[in-house]
Amino acid sequence: MSVLRFIARRDTGRQLLLLGTVVIAVGLKLAPIHLFRLIIDDVIPARDSHLLMSIGAILLALVVTRVVIDYWRDVLAEDVRQRFLAGFRND
């Protein structure tokens, strides 16, 4: 039980931010599935090259955003880990 109290009192904001980045990263990984379905169902049958370019740009932006979010998630996770271990050693 003392470990749970220790986790709850230390760095709760950072842990919530880390959880938020994980949720956003999962959403960014699921978004291309919907976009590819849109390409297959709507763009290809209609031969709409303008919509295809727009969706391609969105996919590129999703990839870049996902890389940035993944980097900051890893940095934040390492910070939370280090703080947890340092606090655990001190207590």
Backbone as CSV, one residue per row, in Angstrom:
resi,resn,N_x,N_y,N_z,CA_x,CA_y,CA_z,C_x,C_y,C_z
1,MET,0.816,-1.197,0.000,0.000,0.000,0.000,0.860,1.261,0.000
2,SER,2.030,1.201,0.603,2.884,2.386,0.650,3.388,2.757,-0.738
3,VAL,3.568,1.768,-1.606,4.000,2.055,-2.972,2.918,2.836,-3.712
4,LEU,1.648,2.486,-3.510,0.555,3.211,-4.162,0.477,4.655,-3.672
5,ARG,0.659,4.865,-2.381,0.669,6.237,-1.866,1.855,7.003,-2.428
6,PHE,2.996,6.323,-2.557,4.189,6.960,-3.100,3.951,7.406,-4.545
7,ILE,3.344,6.533,-5.342,3.066,6.872,-6.743,2.062,8.013,-6.830
8,ALA,1.054,7.989,-5.980,-0.011,8.992,-6.028,0.485,10.372,-5.626
9,ARG,1.440,10.460,-4.741,1.849,11.779,-4.263,2.970,12.398,-5.083
10,ARG,3.657,11.635,-5.866,4.797,12.138,-6.626,4.465,12.310,-8.103
11,ASP,4.751,13.447,-8.621,4.696,13.699,-10.068,3.384,13.291,-10.720
12,THR,2.276,13.534,-10.077,0.987,13.158,-10.640,0.715,13.903,-11.945
13,GLY,1.091,15.168,-11.995,0.888,15.943,-13.215,1.668,15.385,-14.386
14,ARG,2.910,15.014,-14.136,3.729,14.427,-15.206,3.165,13.076,-15.644
15,GLN,2.668,12.306,-14.701,2.093,11.014,-15.050,0.832,11.187,-15.883
16,LEU,0.027,12.180,-15.539,-1.177,12.445,-16.338,-0.816,12.953,-17.724
17,LEU,0.214,13.782,-17.816,0.678,14.255,-19.117,1.198,13.093,-19.951
18,LEU,1.908,12.191,-19.318,2.389,10.996,-20.012,1.217,10.154,-20.509
19,LEU,0.213,9.975,-19.672,-0.975,9.234,-20.091,-1.658,9.924,-21.272
20,GLY,-1.730,11.246,-21.229,-2.323,11.994,-22.334,-1.566,11.808,-23.634
21,THR,-0.230,11.817,-23.571,0.549,11.615,-24.795,0.376,10.198,-25.336
22,VAL,0.202,9.233,-24.451,-0.034,7.863,-24.901,-1.377,7.770,-25.623
23,VAL,-2.402,8.403,-25.066,-3.729,8.378,-25.696,-3.688,9.085,-27.056
24,ILE,-3.024,10.223,-27.118,-2.911,10.944,-28.394,-2.145,10.114,-29.415
25,ALA,-1.061,9.471,-28.986,-0.274,8.640,-29.903,-1.104,7.485,-30.459
26,VAL,-1.919,6.879,-29.620,-2.778,5.785,-30.093,-3.785,6.313,-31.113
27,GLY,-4.365,7.468,-30.829,-5.303,8.068,-31.779,-4.645,8.386,-33.117
28,LEU,-3.400,8.880,-33.059,-2.681,9.188,-34.293,-2.319,7.925,-35.072
29,LYS,-2.158,6.825,-34.373,-1.861,5.573,-35.069,-3.116,4.960,-35.682
30,LEU,-4.278,5.290,-35.151,-5.525,4.746,-35.692,-6.110,5.594,-36.827
31,ALA,-5.770,6.864,-36.870,-6.339,7.766,-37.876,-6.038,7.342,-39.321
32,PRO,-4.817,6.870,-39.648,-4.579,6.471,-41.045,-5.479,5.352,-41.535
33,ILE,-5.941,4.500,-40.645,-6.846,3.418,-41.056,-8.113,4.003,-41.671
34,HIS,-8.668,5.010,-41.015,-9.874,5.660,-41.541,-9.570,6.371,-42.860
35,LEU,-8.425,7.011,-42.947,-8.081,7.731,-44.173,-7.866,6.775,-45.342
36,PHE,-7.228,5.618,-45.100,-7.060,4.647,-46.175,-8.403,4.054,-46.613
37,ARG,-9.313,3.872,-45.653,-10.648,3.413,-46.020,-11.340,4.446,-46.904
38,LEU,-11.150,5.719,-46.561,-11.723,6.792,-47.361,-11.134,6.808,-48.774
39,ILE,-9.840,6.576,-48.874,-9.203,6.515,-50.197,-9.778,5.371,-51.018
40,ILE,-9.879,4.213,-50.410,-10.352,3.032,-51.147,-11.827,3.147,-51.519
41,ASP,-12.643,3.639,-50.602,-14.081,3.676,-50.857,-14.534,4.866,-51.689
42,ASP,-13.891,6.033,-51.539,-14.388,7.249,-52.177,-13.470,7.813,-53.257
43,VAL,-12.187,7.874,-52.970,-11.265,8.576,-53.869,-10.985,7.761,-55.128
44,ILE,-10.645,6.497,-54.981,-10.285,5.687,-56.145,-11.466,5.508,-57.106
45,PRO,-12.676,5.152,-56.620,-13.788,5.022,-57.576,-14.129,6.341,-58.291
46,ALA,-13.993,7.461,-57.600,-14.322,8.751,-58.199,-13.151,9.347,-58.986
47,ARG,-11.971,8.745,-58.869,-10.750,9.249,-59.532,-10.515,10.728,-59.201
48,ASP,-10.667,11.045,-57.927,-10.532,12.420,-57.447,-9.098,12.649,-56.970
49,SER,-8.264,13.174,-57.861,-6.855,13.363,-57.514,-6.662,14.494,-56.495
50,HIS,-7.538,15.496,-56.526,-7.424,16.593,-55.559,-7.643,16.085,-54.128
51,LEU,-8.667,15.260,-53.941,-8.927,14.689,-52.619,-7.811,13.733,-52.209
52,LEU,-7.254,13.009,-53.181,-6.140,12.110,-52.890,-4.926,12.889,-52.387
53,MET,-4.631,14.012,-53.011,-3.507,14.845,-52.559,-3.774,15.423,-51.170
54,SER,-5.000,15.811,-50.922,-5.348,16.346,-49.605,-5.181,15.284,-48.517
55,ILE,-5.657,14.098,-48.798,-5.524,13.010,-47.821,-4.060,12.625,-47.655
56,GLY,-3.299,12.664,-48.731,-1.860,12.391,-48.636,-1.151,13.399,-47.754
57,ALA,-1.525,14.669,-47.884,-0.933,15.701,-47.026,-1.320,15.491,-45.565
58,ILE,-2.554,15.097,-45.338,-2.999,14.814,-43.962,-2.226,13.626,-43.398
59,LEU,-2.034,12.581,-44.201,-1.273,11.422,-43.748,0.164,11.797,-43.407
60,LEU,0.774,12.638,-44.228,2.136,13.093,-43.949,2.191,13.897,-42.656
61,ALA,1.226,14.768,-42.465,1.177,15.554,-41.223,0.965,14.650,-40.013
62,LEU,0.154,13.616,-40.154,-0.058,12.668,-39.050,1.233,11.939,-38.692
63,VAL,1.987,11.545,-39.706,3.242,10.840,-39.448,4.234,11.743,-38.719
64,VAL,4.371,12.974,-39.194,5.296,13.914,-38.554,4.853,14.202,-37.119
65,THR,3.567,14.432,-36.918,3.053,14.694,-35.577,3.261,13.493,-34.674
66,ARG,3.052,12.307,-35.210,3.235,11.095,-34.407,4.691,10.929,-33.986
67,VAL,5.617,11.238,-34.870,7.041,11.142,-34.517,7.379,12.112,-33.387
68,VAL,6.875,13.339,-33.474,7.136,14.332,-32.432,6.511,13.902,-31.111
69,ILE,5.264,13.442,-31.148,4.578,12.994,-29.927,5.306,11.791,-29.314
70,ASP,5.733,10.853,-30.151,6.448,9.681,-29.640,7.764,10.083,-28.976
71,TYR,8.466,11.052,-29.566,9.716,11.526,-28.974,9.462,12.136,-27.601
72,TRP,8.483,13.033,-27.509,8.201,13.685,-26.226,7.628,12.707,-25.209
73,ARG,6.897,11.702,-25.672,6.404,10.671,-24.760,7.575,9.902,-24.153
74,ASP,8.572,9.562,-24.982,9.735,8.847,-24.483,10.543,9.693,-23.513
75,VAL,10.710,10.978,-23.834,11.437,11.879,-22.933,10.701,12.006,-21.604
76,LEU,9.403,12.195,-21.669,8.606,12.344,-20.458,8.582,11.053,-19.641
77,ALA,8.496,9.913,-20.312,8.502,8.628,-19.604,9.833,8.418,-18.881
78,GLU,10.916,8.773,-19.527,12.224,8.638,-18.887,12.343,9.571,-17.686
79,ASP,11.827,10.789,-17.805,11.848,11.734,-16.688,11.029,11.212,-15.513
80,VAL,9.845,10.695,-15.794,9.002,10.148,-14.724,9.684,8.950,-14.080
81,ARG,10.298,8.097,-14.905,11.008,6.930,-14.372,12.145,7.341,-13.450
82,GLN,12.956,8.306,-13.910,14.101,8.747,-13.117,13.653,9.390,-11.805
83,ARG,12.629,10.215,-11.872,12.121,10.850,-10.653,11.538,9.816,-9.690
84,PHE,10.850,8.830,-10.244,10.272,7.783,-9.403,11.377,7.017,-8.681
85,LEU,12.412,6.613,-9.424,13.488,5.851,-8.808,14.274,6.690,-7.806
86,ALA,14.510,7.952,-8.134,15.231,8.822,-7.198,14.413,9.021,-5.922
87,GLY,13.135,9.244,-6.042,12.282,9.414,-4.869,12.132,8.126,-4.083
88,PHE,12.103,7.019,-4.796,11.966,5.719,-4.129,13.216,5.411,-3.319
89,ARG,14.389,5.784,-3.844,15.648,5.559,-3.131,15.764,6.461,-1.917
90,ASN,15.233,7.678,-2.018,15.336,8.633,-0.923,14.386,8.312,0.224
91,ASP,13.283,7.639,-0.080,12.303,7.346,0.989,12.586,6.070,1.694
